[in-house]
């Protein structure tokens, strides 16, 4: 190794330079840590032995980031935290040939409790965790999965905004003392009665404005439903998930987008833990306490699984009758709560996307599907999103 001590680069204090000299002209494998922010970021490069090579503060720009990574040699290991707006940085780093690692925010939360906390220390600590093999990593979803997530999440935002507007209409009617005898206030009959209701002053103006906004959000939701359906048309995993009780096109789209590659979970328990459904567990010496669900993970996945459990029909519960046989195993498991629904979800997804085996060997799931003649693609409960 040929090394030469250089002066401190931009964003590195003189006191820090005296404590840890910067080294350049290193031709070995390098580790890079990036403390990513909204406007500027700090990049720290180290050797495989932990010797610091450079510290640079750059303005967030794809060209500037690419130029800095080029100085790290070929195939450097780069780590950045899964913070606000990390997509563009991960794409630039992967395009530059770097092996990108995404640090889980909860795993590096201890940085906030240090006596001295700054951007340089944060980036350096990320590099140290990566070199020692102790970095808590998050999964970097491919571009296709991220595109689908953007559509699904935005549709959920539109529905949440529309629900808030509908709640305001109910509140205005309650203030005016108006009670309409309809089950759905925003259905065909409800809208007809609502337009014939005599409201005065600000109440009438507010209801009229809210109804216009609701119509706009309805149109936008339909538009994104079609776009999501186009992306998932012919998707075997989406069709397989809909064979599970209580899951329709909307919930299937949420689960496919949020979970992504199901093979990254070795078991249903891991998938359940990732979604934040298991209860919290506190244990010390002879004391052990169980709390509520952890809620650390995708909110949409938890919402979709709980909705699926609540919307199961009596036929899905395995009711007795002359035309029904014994209930299927996944039906019996789903009765125990949303946590066990992941087992059936994992089985359905793996049947649709079997893990590739060695050349010349057919996986057991594919062989079983061929023997049974079952088709997992069609939706069991009617039409899809389109």
Secondary structure, DSSP 8 states (H G I E B T S, - for coil): ---EEE---TT--HHHHHHS-EEE---S-EEEEEE--SSEEEEEEEETTS-EEEEEEEES-HHHHHHHHHTT-SS-EEEEE--TT-HHHHHHHHHTT-EEEEE-TTTTGGGGGSSS--HHHHHHHHHHHHHTT---EE----HHHHHHHHHHHHHHHHHHHHHHHHHHHHHHHHHHT-----S-TTSHHHHHHHHHS---HHHHHHHHHHHHHHHHHHHHHHHHHHHHHHHHTT-HHHHHHTTSTT--HHHHHHHHHHH--GGG-SSHHHHHHHHT-SEEEEEETTEEEEEEE---S-HHHHHHHHHHHHT--TTTTT---TT--S--HHHHHHTT-GGGHHHHHHHHHHHHS----STT---HHHHHHHHHT---SS-TTS----
